[in-house]
């Protein structure tokens, strides 16, 4: 189903991504600041969501990491011949 203006992650099952979220949650539990940054290269995207239908394990790890205090950030970037620049924060939709 097409979801206009929505960027989603992941686009396939990502055991490595799930592992990284668990590691970030552990860092928070150990007292460190931890953040996950999703960089969106779709110029029209104005919101972001976790593709739970593609990788439910990643979705669960995302929820656990967020609950543990990992900061979740999504930013849209501008891509052109001069380079890539992070420009605009994008809201992350709830599960």
Secondary structure, DSSP 8 states (H G I E B T S, - for coil): ---TTEEEE-SS--HHHHHHHHHHHHHHHTT---EEEEEE--TT--EEEE-TTT-HHHHHHHHHHHHHT-EEEEEEEEEETTEEEEEEE-EE---
